[in-house]
Amino acid sequence: MAQTRKIRKRGQFMKFPKLKWVVATVLFCFAGIGSFARSDTAETGVATSSLKVQLPSATLPFPEPLSTNQQPGFKFRGTKGWDWTSEQYLQEIPWLAKFKMNFLMNCYLSLFASNHPRINEWWKPLPDSTKRAFAGVIHSCQTNGIIFCFCMNPQLASERPLNPTNTEDLEDLTRHYLWAQSLGVKWFSICVDDVQWTQTPSVAAAQDAFMVNTILTRLRAQDPDAQMIFCPGPYFGDGTKPNDHLYLQTLARSLDARVYVFWTGDGDSAIAHRITVAAATSYKSAVNHRLFLWDNYPVNDEHETLNLGPVTGRAPDLCDVVDGYMSNPMTTQNQINRIPLATCADYAYNPWQYDPARSIGQAIRLVAETTGQQEVLRSLVEAYPGFLAAGGGPGTNPVRKKFHELKKEAGSRPALEFLNQMNTLSGQFRNEFPGEFDPEKKTVAADLAWMKAQP
């Protein structure tokens, strides 16, 4: 999800149309979510957008505490991997617990036979090495009080996309879910996002519902408490577009009432700069099932950039309509992903009191062990504030954008000064965090190399 990639039409390959990212300035006071100190001057050092981070003088309870007898805003709060290895999942599980998150879903890409290029052989048994690795992930979740959700997508990048009306195909897919269930897993997900149907929307929805219902019935025969989340074809917007509405209404009638449905928020793409109660209510009315928000932040879709600023633009009362919250992370940079993820956890736990300015400062203190490390991470967040703060989409690189703008509008000297600032920051990053953040350091180094190569 939230990817620019080839998708599998049920019958042929086609290219996923380029998403039209909404470029907008976020109103940080939106819906009572808070505000930032904002500056584009040299006072921000290497800051490349309007985000300026104020480091707090003390570590406060985190997430923001609830009032007496108050329950967390979203019942389920967590993340998934984005083509993460089993080692990456294991690294992040203790942090989820630290942030009071309680949900982790594997990325279906993590179970593909290959991702470079993408090869999805869902009908084949999982390799023993994959089973051993994810058995360890499942066990770690269980010992840390985290719900593990087992997920597959049998359509995407597959030479043999699943036929929901074929008994053998359904049996082959079900086998994977029964294996996960044998390890104590109670939550499962089937995704068909980024897959377009060749049938009419109503026929596609009915077939998808049959697939999900069939597998859930098998799982509930073994464990009546088995839970399922389904990601449908139309998974964003308010559900009112004619084809979306027809699909969702058919799904509403056909899908087992106990199934949750993934939704990524408002707008005309999977990326939502603002997520409102109005859109959630409209979409939920169309699909008539409980919702899980699959929040596409701070995802970078494998692009050589970082999205480090706090989550913003999510309504404080969204939890009145949506049951679960799941963040979509950066790909290789799972360690520094902890900073924006912490703000997502803060929002999901206590959305009524969420303040992104406070949250990002506390997130840095949670990840950094020393004052020097805090300063480096502060500068990195300012340099890579994320597309919710700077505009654009997951692949927008604010450092390269800033350098280009400086050369174009102010000349070579300011651009060179900025390059030198980033070079200093890169050295500080290496010195303060030896042996850590290797993919993140690679991203910064790639940006430096790009700037130096510009004529």
C-alpha positions in Angstrom: 0.0 0.0 0.0 1.1 3.6 -0.6 3.5 2.4 -3.3 4.3 3.4 -6.9 4.7 -0.1 -8.3 3.5 -2.6 -10.8 0.2 -4.2 -9.7 -1.5 -7.3 -10.8 -4.8 -6.9 -12.6 -6.8 -10.1 -12.4 -5.6 -11.4 -15.7 -2.7 -9.2 -16.8 0.1 -6.9 -15.6 -0.5 -3.1 -15.6 1.4 -0.2 -14.2 0.0 1.5 -11.2 -0.9 5.1 -12.1 1.4 7.7 -10.5 -0.3 9.0 -7.4 -1.0 12.7 -7.5 0.4 13.9 -4.2 -1.4 16.7 -2.5 1.1 19.5 -1.9 -0.2 21.6 0.9 0.9 23.4 4.1 -0.5 21.6 7.1 -2.5 23.7 9.5 -1.0 22.4 12.7 -3.7 23.9 14.8 -6.2 21.7 12.8 -8.8 20.1 15.1 -7.0 21.0 18.2 -3.9 19.0 17.4 -1.4 21.6 18.3 1.1 23.9 16.7 4.8 24.3 15.8 7.4 27.0 15.9 8.0 27.6 12.3 10.9 29.2 10.5 12.7 29.2 7.2 15.6 31.4 8.3 19.2 30.5 9.0 18.3 30.3 12.7 17.1 26.8 12.1 20.6 25.6 11.0 20.0 22.8 8.5 16.2 23.0 8.7 14.7 22.7 5.3 11.1 23.5 5.9 8.8 25.3 8.3 9.4 22.8 11.1 11.5 23.8 14.1 11.8 21.4 17.0 12.1 22.6 20.6 13.8 20.0 22.8 12.1 19.6 26.2 14.1 20.1 29.4 12.8 16.9 31.0 11.4 13.5 30.0 7.7 13.4 30.6 5.4 10.3 30.9 4.8 9.0 27.4 2.4 8.6 25.6 0.5 11.6 27.1 -1.3 10.1 30.2 -5.1 9.6 30.1 -7.5 11.1 32.6 -8.7 8.8 35.4 -10.8 5.9 34.2 -10.3 7.0 30.6 -9.5 4.3 28.0 -7.0 4.8 25.1 -8.5 6.5 22.1 -7.9 3.6 19.7 -8.3 0.1 21.1 -5.7 -1.3 18.7 -2.5 0.8 18.2 0.5 -0.3 16.2 2.4 -0.6 13.0 3.3 -3.0 10.2 6.6 -3.7 8.6 7.3 -2.4 5.0 9.2 -5.2 3.5 11.0 -5.6 6.8 13.2 -8.6 7.5 12.4 -10.7 10.6 15.4 -9.1 12.3 13.8 -5.7 11.8 10.5 -6.8 13.3 12.4 -8.2 16.3 14.3 -5.0 16.8 11.1 -2.9 16.9 8.8 -5.1 19.1 10.3 -3.8 22.4 9.8 -0.2 21.2 6.2 -0.9 20.4 5.7 -2.0 24.0 7.6 1.0 25.3 5.3 3.3 23.3 2.2 1.4 24.7 1.4 0.1 21.3 -0.3 -3.4 21.1 -0.4 -4.4 17.5 2.1 -5.5 14.8 1.2 -6.8 11.3 3.8 -8.3 9.0 4.0 -6.7 5.6 2.8 -9.1 2.9 6.0 -8.2 1.0 8.0 -9.7 3.8 6.6 -13.1 2.7 7.2 -12.8 -1.0 9.7 -15.2 -2.6 11.6 -12.1 -3.8 11.2 -8.3 -3.8 13.9 -7.4 -6.2 12.1 -8.1 -8.5 8.8 -8.7 -6.8 7.8 -12.4 -7.0 4.7 -13.5 -5.1 4.4 -17.3 -5.0 1.6 -17.4 -2.4 0.4 -20.9 -3.5 3.7 -22.5 -2.5 4.5 -23.5 1.1 6.6 -20.9 3.0 10.3 -21.9 3.2 11.3 -23.5 6.5 13.7 -20.6 7.0 10.9 -18.1 6.7 8.7 -20.1 9.1 11.5 -20.3 11.7 12.2 -16.6 11.4 8.6 -15.5 11.8 7.9 -18.0 14.5 10.5 -16.0 16.4 8.7 -12.8 15.6 5.4 -14.2 16.8 6.9 -15.5 20.0 8.5 -12.1 20.7 5.1 -10.4 20.3 3.5 -12.9 22.6 6.1 -12.3 25.3 5.9 -8.5 24.9 2.1 -8.2 25.0 1.8 -7.3 21.4 -0.9 -8.7 19.1 0.6 -10.2 16.0 -1.4 -10.1 12.8 -0.5 -12.5 10.0 -1.0 -11.0 6.6 -0.8 -12.0 2.9 -1.8 -10.6 -0.5 -2.4 -13.4 -3.0 -2.9 -11.1 -6.0 0.0 -8.5 -6.1 3.0 -9.3 -8.3 1.9 -12.9 -8.8 2.2 -15.0 -11.9 -0.8 -16.9 -10.7 -3.2 -14.5 -8.9 -5.6 -16.3 -6.7 -9.0 -17.2 -8.2 -11.5 -16.7 -5.3 -13.9 -19.2 -6.9 -11.2 -22.0 -7.2 -11.3 -24.4 -4.3 -7.7 -25.4 -4.7 -6.5 -21.8 -4.7 -8.4 -21.1 -1.5 -7.0 -24.2 0.1 -3.4 -23.2 -0.8 -3.9 -19.7 0.7 -5.6 -21.0 3.8 -2.7 -23.4 4.6 -0.5 -20.3 5.5 -3.1 -18.9 7.9 -3.6 -22.3 9.6 0.2 -22.5 10.1 0.3 -19.1 11.8 -2.8 -20.1 13.9 -0.9 -23.2 15.0 1.6 -20.9 16.6 -1.0 -19.1 18.7 -1.8 -16.2 16.3 -5.4 -14.9 16.6 -5.4 -12.0 14.2 -5.2 -12.3 10.5 -5.4 -10.1 7.4 -6.0 -10.6 3.7 -5.2 -7.7 1.4 -6.1 -7.0 -2.2 -4.9 -3.3 -2.2 -3.4 -2.0 -5.4 -5.1 -4.8 -7.3 -7.7 -3.8 -10.0 -10.5 -6.0 -11.0 -11.5 -7.0 -14.5 -15.0 -7.9 -13.4 -17.6 -5.4 -12.4 -17.1 -3.9 -8.9 -20.0 -5.8 -7.5 -18.7 -9.2 -8.8 -15.2 -8.4 -7.5 -16.5 -7.5 -4.1 -18.6 -10.6 -3.9 -15.7 -12.8 -4.8 -13.4 -11.0 -2.3 -16.0 -11.5 0.4 -16.3 -15.2 -0.4 -12.5 -15.6 -0.1 -12.3 -13.8 3.2 -15.4 -15.6 4.6 -14.1 -19.0 3.6 -10.7 -18.6 5.3 -12.2 -17.0 8.4 -14.7 -19.9 8.7 -11.8 -22.3 8.7 -9.9 -20.3 11.3 -12.9 -20.0 13.6 -13.5 -23.7 13.4 -10.1 -24.1 15.1 -10.4 -21.0 17.4 -13.7 -19.1 17.8 -11.7 -16.0 18.8 -9.9 -15.7 15.4 -10.1 -12.1 14.0 -9.8 -10.9 10.4 -9.0 -7.6 8.8 -9.6 -7.1 5.1 -8.0 -4.5 2.9 -10.4 -4.1 -0.1 -9.7 -2.6 -3.6 -11.1 0.9 -2.7 -9.4 1.5 0.6 -9.2 5.4 0.7 -11.6 8.3 0.2 -15.1 8.7 1.5 -16.6 5.8 -0.4 -18.9 7.9 -2.6 -17.2 7.5 -6.0 -19.6 5.4 -8.1 -17.4 2.3 -8.6 -16.0 2.5 -5.0 -19.5 2.8 -3.6 -20.8 -0.1 -5.7 -17.9 -2.3 -4.5 -18.3 -1.3 -0.9 -22.0 -1.7 -0.7 -21.7 -5.2 -2.2 -18.9 -5.9 0.3 -21.1 -4.6 3.1 -23.8 -7.2 2.3 -21.5 -10.1 1.6 -18.6 -9.9 4.0 -18.8 -11.5 7.4 -20.0 -8.9 9.8 -17.2 -9.7 12.3 -14.5 -8.7 9.8 -12.6 -5.3 10.2 -11.8 -3.3 7.1 -8.6 -1.3 6.4 -9.0 2.3 5.4 -6.2 4.8 4.7 -8.1 8.1 5.0 -9.4 11.0 3.0 -8.5 12.1 -0.4 -7.9 10.7 -3.9 -4.8 8.6 -3.1 -3.5 6.4 -0.4 -1.6 9.3 1.2 -3.8 11.5 3.4 -2.4 14.8 4.7 -5.6 15.2 6.7 -7.9 12.5 8.0 -11.3 13.6 9.1 -14.2 12.2 11.0 -16.5 13.1 8.1 -14.7 11.0 5.6 -14.3 8.1 8.0 -18.1 8.2 8.8 -18.9 8.3 5.1 -16.6 5.4 4.2 -17.8 3.4 7.2 -21.4 4.0 6.2 -20.7 2.6 2.7 -18.8 -0.5 3.8 -20.8 -1.1 7.1 -18.0 -2.8 8.9 -15.6 -1.8 11.7 -12.6 0.1 10.5 -8.8 0.0 11.1 -7.0 3.1 10.0 -3.9 2.1 7.9 -2.1 5.5 8.3 0.4 5.9 5.5 2.9 7.8 7.6 6.0 7.9 7.9 6.3 5.5 4.9 8.9 6.4 2.3 8.1 3.6 -0.2 11.8 2.6 -0.5 12.7 6.1 -1.7 16.1 7.5 -0.6 14.6 10.0 1.9 13.5 10.2 5.5 10.1 11.3 7.0 10.9 12.2 10.6 8.5 14.8 11.8 5.5 14.1 13.9 2.2 12.8 12.6 -0.3 15.7 12.1 -3.7 16.3 10.6 -5.5 13.4 12.2 -8.8 14.4 13.9 -8.8 14.1 17.7 -12.1 12.4 17.7 -11.4 9.9 14.8 -11.4 7.1 17.4 -15.1 7.6 17.8 -15.5 6.1 14.3 -12.4 3.9 13.9 -11.4 1.1 16.2 -7.7 0.5 15.2 -4.7 2.6 14.2 -1.8 1.2 12.3 1.2 3.3 11.1 3.0 2.5 7.8 6.7 2.8 8.4 9.9 3.6 6.4 11.5 0.6 4.7 15.1 0.1 5.6 15.4 2.9 8.2 13.4 1.1 11.0 15.6 2.5 13.7 15.0 6.2 13.1 11.4 5.3 12.2 11.0 5.1 16.0 10.9 8.9 16.2 7.8 9.5 14.1 6.3 6.2 15.2 6.4 7.4 18.8 4.3 10.4 17.8 1.9 8.1 16.1 1.7 6.1 19.3 1.1 9.3 21.3 -1.7 10.3 19.0 -3.3 6.8 19.0 -3.2 6.5 22.7 -4.5 10.0 23.7 -5.7 11.8 20.5 -7.7 14.3 22.6 -4.6 15.8 24.2 -2.1 15.1 21.3 0.3 18.0 20.7 2.8 17.3 17.9 5.3 19.9 19.1 5.4 18.3 22.5 5.3 14.8 21.1 8.3 15.1 18.7 10.5 16.5 21.5 9.6 13.7 23.8 10.1 11.1 21.0 13.7 12.4 20.5 14.4 12.1 24.2 13.1 8.5 24.2 15.4 7.5 21.4 18.5 9.5 22.3 20.6 8.6 25.4 22.7 11.8 25.6 22.4 15.5 25.0 24.6 15.3 22.0 22.5 12.6 20.5 19.3 14.6 21.1 20.8 17.6 19.3 21.8 15.4 16.3 18.3 13.9 16.1 16.7 17.3 16.4 18.7 18.6 13.5 17.8 15.5 11.4 14.1 15.9 12.1 14.4 19.5 11.0 16.3 18.5 7.9 13.8 15.7 7.0 10.5 16.9 8.5 8.3 14.5 6.5 5.7 15.2 3.9 3.0 16.0 6.4 5.0 19.1 7.3 6.8 19.9 4.1 4.3 18.8 1.5 4.6 16.3 -1.3 4.5 12.5 -0.9 6.5 9.7 0.7 9.3 10.0 -1.8 9.8 13.8 -1.5 13.3 14.6 -0.4 13.4 17.9 1.4 17.2 18.2 1.5 17.6 17.9 -2.2 14.6 20.2 -2.7 16.1 22.8 -0.4 19.5 22.7 -2.1 17.9 23.0 -5.6 15.8 26.0 -4.4 18.8 27.7 -2.9 20.9 27.4 -6.1 18.0 28.6 -8.2 16.8 31.5 -6.0 19.8 32.6 -3.9 22.9 31.4 -5.8 25.8 29.1 -5.3 27.0 30.5 -2.0 23.9 29.8 0.1 23.6 26.4 -1.5 27.3 25.6 -0.6 26.7 26.8 3.0 23.7 24.5 3.3 25.8 21.6 1.8 28.5 22.3 4.5 25.8 22.3 7.2 24.5 18.9 6.1 28.1 17.6 5.9 28.7 18.7 9.5 25.5 17.0 10.5 26.4 13.8 8.8 29.7 13.7 10.7 28.0 14.4 14.0 25.5 11.6 13.2 28.3 9.1 12.6 30.1 10.2 15.8 27.2 10.2 18.1 25.7 6.9 16.9 28.6 4.5 16.1 27.3 1.1 14.9 23.7 2.4 14.7 21.4 3.9 12.0 23.5 2.5 9.1 20.7 2.8 6.4 19.9 6.3 7.7 23.5 7.4 7.5 23.5 6.0 3.9 20.5 8.2 3.1 22.2 11.3 4.4 25.5 10.4 2.5 23.5 9.8 -0.7 22.0 13.3 -0.4 25.5 14.8 0.2 26.9 13.0 -2.9 23.9 14.2 -4.9 24.4 17.9 -3.9 28.2 17.7 -4.6 27.4 16.3 -8.1 25.1 19.2 -9.1 26.6 21.6 -11.6 
